């Protein structure tokens, strides 16, 4: 009888561990995962991010503080992948997957492509792993974008919209 209990307990422990290691459905998160893809000069560019909502909050300078590294989304760090080499901010970037961070400010943002893409948020951000940093100017929009969204425009421009703000930068 004691042996049966031990076996049952071990089976429960293994079953619980197996369930916890299963991939979780991220679509039910308050900031659900999104993907933006585009072919730029015949090469695939993919941005994977979590899309937070404004929810009547003050986003810029409050929810997303000025002057601090931001994951440029929610949950895991936003990633950007290049099928082929690209030039971004005047710097050649090899094919691969990267984290996309930003440092928001009222008049000018710093956009960061970092080699450590597999991380939660920007809590372990390491500046020494930056591949490129460059400046981009945010623009006010007349229409609100309730959810953060990445899109592509004009064949080579990455565009981020959230709240009443647009930030764009070019890939070559």
C-alpha positions in Angstrom: 0.0 0.0 0.0 2.8 2.4 0.9 4.5 1.6 -2.4 1.3 2.4 -4.4 1.1 5.8 -2.6 4.8 6.6 -3.5 4.2 5.6 -7.1 1.0 7.7 -7.3 2.8 10.7 -5.8 5.7 10.3 -8.2 3.3 10.1 -11.1 1.6 13.3 -9.9 4.9 15.1 -9.6 5.9 14.1 -13.2 2.5 14.9 -14.6 2.6 18.4 -13.0 6.1 19.0 -14.3 5.1 17.9 -17.8 2.1 20.2 -17.8 4.2 23.2 -16.7 6.7 22.6 -19.5 4.1 22.7 -22.2 4.0 25.9 -24.3 1.5 28.4 -22.9 -1.1 30.0 -25.1 0.0 33.6 -25.2 -3.0 34.9 -27.2 -5.0 35.3 -24.0 -2.5 37.8 -22.5 -3.6 41.4 -21.9 -0.9 42.3 -24.4 -1.3 39.6 -27.0 1.5 38.6 -29.4 1.6 40.1 -32.9 3.8 39.7 -35.9 4.6 42.2 -38.7 6.3 40.8 -41.8 7.5 42.4 -45.1 9.8 41.7 -48.0 12.3 44.5 -48.3 14.4 44.3 -51.4 13.4 40.6 -51.7 14.5 39.9 -48.1 12.0 38.9 -45.3 11.9 41.1 -42.3 9.8 40.0 -39.3 8.9 41.8 -36.1 7.5 39.8 -33.2 6.1 41.8 -30.3 3.4 42.0 -27.6 0.7 44.6 -28.2 -0.3 46.6 -25.1 -3.4 48.8 -25.0 -3.6 52.4 -23.9 -6.6 51.7 -21.6 -7.1 55.4 -20.8 -3.5 55.6 -19.4 -0.9 58.3 -20.0 1.6 56.3 -22.1 4.6 58.6 -22.9 6.5 59.8 -20.0 4.4 57.8 -17.5 3.6 54.2 -18.4 6.7 54.3 -20.7 9.2 56.6 -19.0 11.3 59.0 -21.0 15.1 58.4 -20.9 14.9 54.7 -20.0 15.4 51.6 -22.2 12.1 50.2 -23.2 11.3 46.7 -24.6 9.2 48.5 -27.3 6.1 46.5 -26.5 5.1 44.3 -23.5 6.2 40.9 -22.1 9.2 39.5 -23.8 11.6 41.9 -25.7 10.3 42.8 -29.1 12.4 41.0 -31.8 13.3 41.9 -35.3 14.7 39.3 -37.8 16.4 39.8 -41.1 16.7 37.1 -43.7 19.6 38.9 -45.4 22.0 41.7 -44.4 20.4 45.1 -44.0 21.7 48.6 -43.4 20.0 50.3 -40.5 21.0 53.6 -39.1 24.0 53.6 -41.4 25.3 50.3 -40.0 25.4 47.0 -41.7 23.5 44.3 -39.7 24.0 40.6 -40.4 21.1 38.2 -41.1 19.6 37.0 -37.8 17.3 37.7 -34.9 17.7 40.7 -32.6 16.0 42.5 -29.8 14.5 45.9 -30.7 14.7 48.3 -27.8 14.1 52.1 -27.7 14.8 54.9 -25.4 11.8 57.3 -25.8 12.1 61.0 -25.3 9.8 63.8 -26.2 11.7 65.1 -29.2 14.0 62.3 -30.3 14.2 58.5 -29.6 17.2 56.2 -29.6 16.5 53.0 -31.5 18.6 50.0 -30.5 19.2 46.7 -32.2 20.7 44.3 -29.6 22.1 40.8 -30.2 20.4 39.3 -27.1 16.9 38.7 -28.4 15.7 36.0 -26.0 14.9 37.9 -22.8 12.0 39.2 -20.8 11.4 42.9 -21.2 14.5 45.0 -20.9 15.4 44.0 -17.4 18.6 42.3 -18.5 19.4 44.8 -21.3 23.2 45.0 -21.8 24.4 47.9 -23.8 27.6 46.1 -24.7 25.5 43.7 -26.8 24.2 46.6 -29.0 24.7 46.0 -32.7 23.5 49.5 -33.7 22.0 52.6 -32.1 20.5 55.5 -34.0 18.1 58.4 -33.6 14.6 58.7 -34.9 12.1 61.5 -34.4 8.6 60.7 -33.1 5.5 62.3 -34.7 2.1 63.1 -33.2 -0.8 61.5 -35.0 -4.4 62.8 -35.1 -5.9 59.4 -34.6 -5.4 57.2 -31.6 -3.9 53.8 -31.9 -5.4 51.9 -28.9 -2.9 49.0 -29.4 0.8 49.2 -30.2 1.3 48.1 -33.7 4.2 47.7 -36.1 3.7 48.0 -39.8 5.8 48.7 -42.9 5.5 51.6 -45.3 7.0 52.7 -48.6 8.8 49.4 -49.1 11.6 49.9 -46.6 10.2 51.8 -43.6 9.4 50.2 -40.2 6.5 52.1 -38.5 5.5 51.8 -34.8 2.2 53.4 -33.7 0.8 53.6 -30.2 -1.5 56.2 -28.6 -1.0 59.4 -30.6 2.5 58.7 -31.6 4.3 57.3 -34.7 8.0 56.4 -34.8 9.5 55.3 -38.2 12.9 54.3 -39.4 14.3 53.0 -42.7 16.0 49.7 -43.6 18.2 49.5 -46.6 
